[in-house]
């Protein structure tokens, strides 16, 4: 409030309960007051009007609260003051996509991670990302666009929309790095070739001693890719190469460069060069699931990336992403990875 020749500064002290509840003081009198609190990571504002009339749950002279909770808070007007309480992790955010988070992100809205047995059948379960990716150095529960895990489960890579890569190795999160680290592993520099945002990543054991082949692609047409080797025991990325996805029909299916995957994951079904579908890639483009085999089996040596004839929507495919129960709704998943050792498929999205 400003008056001629003077400035009057009002300081309001907010009370925060041990459970994250934030209490905003009200104000009586004719002028009223407006306060802002950031008690749970969500900025909320309440205002109290003057005039001496009681508000909801208030007393004379304190006025209505006009509480404005964030998408992961509830609010209550108590004696003319707004009381904000974080909603439980995993609950749907109010009015926006995503779910409420826990831990360091209590009261904030972010992505969910759903899981189910795979390739075996089974029901989906769903949690907040912050309840699964935990511990020092874990990625924040927003902006995840791709993820993939080595076939032995020892290394998980999580890609964010700003180009940051988080790695969980043997259960511990490593210092984050950037996609430039992968590009630098190429014999010839290729950052200009891979300028578009990351969209999907697949991996498979293709017979390289101690390493899996990873392929990260963009969501554009024509699609760009970077393939690189990831040691299953740790160490640097190696043997990277990048370019445009070849303009071909990929043996029985649509042109790969015309169906960029919004999300994808690899499924190791056997030893490379022994069966046709030893390495199987699930790729989802515009809600349709495409399956590719890369086995180089003796009985079909030309099958480098053969398509499975079953092309189905997410809801009726093997993925069963149908929005029923705790299953993700079609069109909401942005990243997926397969834990081969546990036989679990993870899907991340809003």
C-alpha positions in Angstrom: 0.0 0.0 0.0 1.4 3.4 -1.0 0.5 6.7 0.5 1.8 10.2 -0.2 5.2 10.7 1.3 5.5 7.3 2.9 5.7 3.6 2.2 4.2 1.1 4.6 5.5 -2.4 4.5 3.4 -5.3 5.8 5.1 -8.6 6.6 3.0 -11.7 7.0 4.3 -14.8 8.6 2.9 -18.0 7.2 2.6 -21.1 9.4 3.6 -24.5 7.9 2.7 -27.7 9.7 5.0 -30.7 9.8 2.9 -32.5 7.2 3.3 -29.8 4.6 0.1 -28.0 5.4 0.3 -24.3 4.9 -1.8 -21.8 6.7 -2.3 -18.3 5.3 -3.5 -15.6 7.6 -6.6 -13.6 6.8 -7.1 -9.9 7.4 -9.9 -7.8 8.8 -10.7 -4.2 8.3 -11.9 -2.3 5.3 -9.0 -2.8 3.0 -8.5 -6.5 3.1 -5.2 -8.3 2.2 -3.7 -10.7 -0.3 -1.0 -13.2 0.6 1.0 -15.7 -1.4 2.5 -18.9 0.0 4.9 -21.5 -1.4 4.6 -24.2 1.1 4.6 -27.4 -1.0 6.3 -26.4 -4.2 3.0 -25.0 -5.6 2.4 -21.3 -5.3 -1.1 -20.5 -4.0 -2.8 -17.2 -3.4 -5.7 -16.3 -1.1 -7.3 -13.0 -0.5 -9.5 -11.8 2.3 -12.0 -9.0 1.9 -12.7 -6.5 4.5 -15.9 -5.1 5.7 -16.4 -7.1 8.8 -18.6 -9.9 7.3 -17.7 -13.5 8.2 -16.3 -15.8 5.5 -16.7 -19.6 5.2 -15.5 -21.0 8.4 -14.4 -17.6 9.6 -15.4 -15.1 12.2 -16.7 -11.6 12.0 -14.2 -9.0 10.6 -12.1 -11.5 8.6 -14.1 -11.9 5.4 -14.2 -14.7 2.8 -10.9 -16.5 2.1 -11.1 -17.0 -1.6 -8.6 -19.9 -1.4 -6.9 -20.9 -4.6 -5.2 -24.4 -4.2 -2.8 -25.8 -6.7 -3.5 -29.0 -8.7 -2.1 -31.1 -5.9 -3.4 -29.3 -2.9 -6.7 -29.2 -1.0 -7.8 -26.0 0.8 -10.0 -25.2 3.7 -11.0 -21.8 5.0 -10.5 -21.8 8.8 -11.3 -18.7 10.8 -10.8 -16.6 7.7 -7.5 -18.2 6.8 -6.7 -20.6 3.9 -5.3 -23.9 5.0 -3.5 -25.9 2.2 -2.8 -29.6 2.4 -0.8 -31.6 -0.1 -2.8 -34.4 -1.8 -1.6 -38.0 -1.6 1.0 -39.2 -4.1 -0.5 -40.9 -7.1 -3.8 -39.0 -7.1 -4.8 -37.3 -10.4 -3.9 -33.7 -10.6 -6.9 -31.3 -10.5 -7.5 -29.6 -13.8 -4.3 -30.6 -15.5 -2.6 -33.8 -16.8 -0.5 -35.9 -14.5 -0.5 -37.2 -10.9 0.5 -35.7 -7.6 4.0 -36.5 -6.4 5.6 -37.5 -3.2 9.0 -37.1 -1.4 10.8 -33.9 -2.3 8.0 -33.1 -4.8 5.1 -33.4 -2.3 2.2 -31.2 -3.5 3.6 -30.9 -7.0 2.1 -32.3 -10.2 4.2 -34.5 -12.5 4.3 -37.7 -14.5 3.1 -41.1 -13.6 4.8 -44.5 -14.1 2.7 -47.6 -14.8 3.9 -51.2 -14.7 2.6 -54.6 -15.5 4.1 -58.1 -16.1 5.5 -58.5 -19.6 5.5 -60.5 -21.8 3.3 -62.5 -19.4 -0.2 -61.2 -18.9 -1.2 -59.2 -15.8 -2.8 -56.1 -14.5 -1.3 -52.7 -14.6 -0.4 -50.7 -11.4 0.3 -47.0 -11.3 2.5 -44.7 -9.1 3.9 -41.2 -9.2 7.4 -41.1 -10.8 8.8 -39.6 -7.7 7.8 -42.8 -5.8 9.8 -45.0 -8.2 12.8 -42.9 -9.2 14.1 -42.2 -5.7 17.4 -41.5 -4.0 20.1 -38.9 -4.4 20.4 -37.7 -8.0 17.1 -39.1 -9.2 15.5 -37.2 -12.1 12.6 -34.9 -11.3 9.1 -36.3 -12.2 8.6 -34.0 -15.2 9.9 -33.7 -18.8 10.8 -37.4 -19.2 10.6 -38.3 -23.0 12.4 -41.6 -23.2 13.9 -44.4 -21.1 15.6 -47.8 -21.7 17.4 -50.4 -19.6 20.2 -52.8 -20.4 19.1 -56.4 -20.9 20.7 -57.5 -17.6 19.0 -54.7 -15.7 22.2 -53.1 -14.4 21.9 -49.7 -16.2 18.7 -47.6 -16.7 18.9 -44.4 -18.8 16.2 -41.7 -18.5 16.1 -39.0 -21.1 14.6 -35.5 -20.4 13.2 -33.0 -22.9 16.1 -30.6 -22.2 18.7 -33.2 -23.5 19.8 -34.3 -20.0 20.4 -38.0 -19.4 20.1 -39.6 -16.0 21.6 -43.0 -15.4 20.8 -45.5 -12.6 23.7 -47.9 -12.4 23.5 -50.9 -10.0 20.8 -49.1 -8.1 22.6 -45.7 -7.7 21.9 -42.6 -9.7 25.0 -41.2 -11.5 25.7 -37.5 -12.1 23.5 -36.4 -15.0 25.1 -35.8 -18.4 23.8 -34.6 -21.7 23.1 -36.2 -25.1 26.3 -34.6 -26.4 28.1 -37.4 -24.5 26.6 -40.0 -26.8 27.2 -37.9 -29.9 30.9 -37.5 -28.9 31.3 -41.3 -29.0 30.9 -41.3 -32.8 34.1 -41.6 -34.9 32.9 -38.6 -36.8 31.1 -35.7 -35.1 27.4 -35.7 -35.8 25.6 -33.2 -33.5 24.1 -31.3 -36.5 22.5 -34.6 -37.7 20.7 -35.1 -34.4 19.2 -31.7 -33.7 15.6 -32.6 -33.1 14.3 -33.6 -29.6 14.7 -37.2 -28.5 11.5 -39.3 -28.8 12.2 -43.0 -28.3 14.9 -45.5 -27.4 15.2 -49.3 -28.0 17.9 -51.7 -27.1 18.9 -55.3 -27.7 21.8 -57.8 -27.3 23.0 -58.3 -30.8 26.0 -60.3 -30.0 28.4 -57.6 -29.0 30.5 -58.9 -26.2 29.3 -57.5 -22.9 27.3 -54.7 -24.5 23.8 -53.9 -25.7 23.0 -51.9 -28.9 20.9 -48.8 -28.1 19.1 -46.8 -30.8 17.6 -43.4 -30.0 15.4 -41.7 -32.5 13.6 -38.5 -33.1 9.8 -37.9 -33.5 9.9 -36.4 -37.0 9.7 -37.5 -40.6 12.2 -38.3 -42.0 13.4 -39.8 -38.7 16.9 -39.4 -37.4 18.7 -41.9 -35.2 21.8 -42.5 -33.2 22.9 -46.0 -32.4 25.6 -46.7 -29.8 26.9 -49.5 -27.6 26.3 -49.6 -23.9 28.4 -51.8 -21.7 26.2 -53.9 -19.4 28.7 -53.5 -16.5 29.3 -49.7 -16.7 31.8 -47.6 -18.5 31.7 -45.2 -21.4 29.3 -45.2 -24.4 31.1 -46.4 -27.5 30.9 -47.0 -31.2 28.2 -44.4 -31.9 26.9 -43.6 -35.4 24.1 -41.3 -36.5 22.1 -40.3 -39.5 18.7 -40.5 -41.1 16.6 -43.7 -40.9 16.9 -45.5 -44.3 14.2 -44.9 -46.7 13.1 -48.4 -47.2 10.1 -50.7 -46.4 12.1 -52.6 -43.8 11.0 -56.1 -45.1 7.3 -56.4 -45.0 6.3 -53.2 -43.2 5.9 -49.5 -43.7 8.9 -47.2 -44.3 10.7 -46.8 -41.0 11.5 -43.2 -41.7 7.8 -42.4 -42.0 6.6 -43.9 -38.7 8.6 -42.1 -36.0 7.9 -43.7 -32.6 6.5 -41.6 -29.8 7.8 -44.3 -27.5 9.4 -47.7 -27.9 11.2 -50.5 -26.0 13.2 -53.6 -26.7 12.3 -57.2 -25.8 15.1 -59.8 -25.8 13.6 -63.1 -26.7 16.7 -65.2 -27.2 20.3 -65.3 -28.3 21.0 -63.2 -31.3 21.5 -65.2 -34.6 19.6 -68.2 -33.2 15.9 -67.2 -33.7 14.2 -64.7 -35.9 12.8 -62.6 -33.1 15.8 -62.7 -30.8 15.6 -58.9 -30.5 12.1 -57.5 -30.8 11.3 -53.8 -30.9 7.9 -52.4 -30.0 7.3 -49.0 -31.6 4.2 -46.9 -31.1 3.4 -44.3 -33.8 0.1 -42.3 -33.6 -1.5 -44.9 -31.3 -0.6 -47.9 -33.4 1.9 -50.6 -32.2 4.4 -51.9 -34.7 6.6 -54.8 -33.9 10.0 -55.4 -35.6 12.3 -58.4 -35.4 16.1 -58.3 -35.6 17.4 -61.8 -35.2 19.6 -62.7 -38.2 18.5 -66.3 -37.6 20.1 -69.1 -39.8 16.7 -70.0 -41.2 16.1 -66.3 -42.2 19.4 -64.5 -42.5 18.0 -61.6 -44.4 15.7 -60.5 -41.6 17.4 -57.5 -40.2 14.3 -55.5 -39.3 11.3 -57.6 -40.3 7.8 -56.4 -39.3 5.3 -58.6 -37.5 2.1 -58.6 -39.5 0.0 -57.9 -36.4 -0.4 -54.1 -36.4 -2.8 -53.1 -33.7 -4.0 -50.1 -31.6 -2.4 -49.7 -28.2 -5.6 -50.8 -26.4 -5.9 -54.2 -28.2 -2.2 -54.9 -28.7 0.1 -57.0 -26.4 0.7 -53.8 -24.5 -2.9 -53.5 -23.3 -2.7 -49.7 -22.9 -6.5 -49.3 -22.7 -7.1 -46.9 -19.8 -9.0 -49.6 -17.9 -8.3 -49.8 -14.1 -4.7 -48.6 -13.5 -3.7 -49.0 -17.2 -2.5 -45.9 -19.0 -4.9 -44.4 -21.4 -4.2 -44.6 -25.1 -2.1 -41.7 -26.3 -0.8 -40.7 -22.9 2.5 -42.7 -22.8 5.7 -40.9 -23.7 8.4 -43.4 -22.6 8.7 -47.1 -21.9 11.3 -49.6 -20.9 11.4 -53.3 -20.2 13.0 -54.9 -17.2 14.0 -58.3 -18.7 15.2 -59.8 -15.4 12.0 -59.0 -13.5 9.7 -59.5 -16.5 8.1 -56.0 -16.0 7.1 -53.4 -18.6 7.2 -49.7 -17.4 5.3 -46.9 -19.1 5.8 -43.2 -18.3 3.4 -40.5 -19.2 0.8 -38.0 -18.0 
